[in-house]
Amino acid sequence: MSDNIIKFQKPKPPEQSRQVPSWLKRLLVVLAIMAAFAAAYIYFALTGTPAQAAGFQRCGAVKRDCVVDGDTLYVGADKVRVADIDTPEVSQPQCAEEKALGDRATARFVELVNGGPFEMQTWEGRDEDQYGRKLRVLIRDGRSLGDVLVEEGLARTWSGRREPWC
């Protein structure tokens, strides 16, 4: 009869599932979002078509192949200051007239850089300005794009120092 006896053991209680603390869930979500932004930034900073073939627009969140104002742009991820001109400020203008002229200069500059391939030449032996921007003269068909803005009254030839627009 002992062969027919089957011993039953008391079943073990199921292990209680561990709850993930809510702060840890929030941290993981934030890290995932940061990783997505980092991946997007790296993609846009390291890939893409050559700047000369890209469509330049006003700069937004991504600073790549875009125009900041009438004399500053990003070519690829490099910030470039057009060295042979000065245009009115749009971010911190001293008067309404400067802001209006700066906006017109910026819009025209977007048109000019989108008008076809251009070369960038260094400015009289200086590679960068005090803000780390590359100093370049933009040339298309042997002509400075800055000179076009000067002729149209949207810029002045760089004199070596800023001068007021108001």
Secondary structure, 3 states (H helix, E strand, C coil): CHHHCCCCCCCCCCCCCCCCCHHHHHHHHHHHHHHHHHHHHHHHHHCCCCHHHCCCEECCCCCCCEEEECCEEEECCEEEEECCEECCCCCCCCCHHHHHHHHHHHHHHHHHHCCCCCEEEEECCECECCCCCEEEEEEECCEEHHHHHHHCCCCEECCCCCCCCC
